[in-house]
Amino acid sequence: MDAAQATQIVEWVTASGLSGMAETELLPEFCRRLLEAGLPIKRANMGIDTLHPVYEGRVFRWIHEAEFVPVSEYGRLSEGTEAEALWRRSPYFHLYQKGEELLRRRIGPEHPVDFPILQDLHGHGQTDYVALMQRFAAQGVIGEMDCIFSSWTTDVPGGFSDEDLAGLRRLVPALALAMKCSSLTRIAETLVETYLGRDAGRRVLSGKIARGITDRIWAVLWFSDLHGFTRIAETSEPEQIIPFLNDYSEAIISSIHDSGGDVLKLIGDGTLAIFKTEDQELACHQALAAVDAMREKIKILNEERLSRGLPVTDAYLGLHIGEVFYGNIGSRERLDFTVVGPAVNEVSRIAALCHSVERDVLVSSAFAAAVQESDRAQFVSVGRYALRGVKRSQELFTLESSLSD
């Protein structure tokens, strides 16, 4: 590889990073260009930690002229597990612990095998292995993302030349910078969608962040909370409370998401969500599908928790439909992307009535009137009720299936 070829690769990596090319495209194209420039790589891996509620990081892979899984995600390592033991025996951990930037090992019967990966690579015909680590300065660290690891192998007799090794050391940092740029974009998407909700997160990332900028939309409003949460919290061991909330939140939130809704707020044990669409009948149908899914998931969850002697509960739910303001509300220092308006107050009041009416689901007359004909037959009136803070009383309905609960 001559200087002109190396410069061309750096220019391409820089432009690709600025354009937002995904990691799964960056690595294969980078490897292809290395091969064209005469650097005989056969396999490449790049790993980077991230900020994600489930996964600690991702590994991107490339193998020349072979089928392979381009990306895998890894969870947080628990002490004493096999995964943690493998990590501690890896070249990457060696680099991290020693504070070094490069590790090279020749591969073959005549060479020592001080890392398990080398034996595996020998079985695949590899002759040389190079691991690199690009560390970030303190101001560039994001959560656990403080470096990028990469490894490069070849199967040519004699392994990498000194020129090949110099080329990798020159070019890989540029690729690492582009990979970090792409990863930061994905981290931003994950964080805003995790903490604001999927639709709200996408709106914020699209630039809708100005204070007081809202849209007037029609939406189905969902407000749910858990039966007897205060009693359960007071009578359970403190370390059981967060797992308890997580278990039931998972059942409720996944049901909403799978049915097309968006969760906007978690308020203690309460959940505020919307089903937003121009087709009101469709939005109502999605909400009802989420109710069915939630009930089934909570039923399975309760059976599992009871088998372990853990406290169980069910959800109270109010459904309403109406016009709301949807957008950024708050102070100059602290904004929230949410919905506000009389309809939001009403749905919370409807949910609060579930306990006294002894029904786990209550829906407003507006919701009952908006559903499609095939869904309407499942509603049963429970009478007219005055809602706290709402001037007019209104007829409320429950689902026929709730009467047999």
Order of alpha helices (4+ residues) and beta strands (2+ residues): alpha-alpha-beta-beta-beta-alpha-alpha-beta-alpha-beta-beta-alpha-alpha-beta-alpha-alpha-beta-beta-alpha-beta-beta-alpha-alpha-beta-alpha-alpha-beta-beta
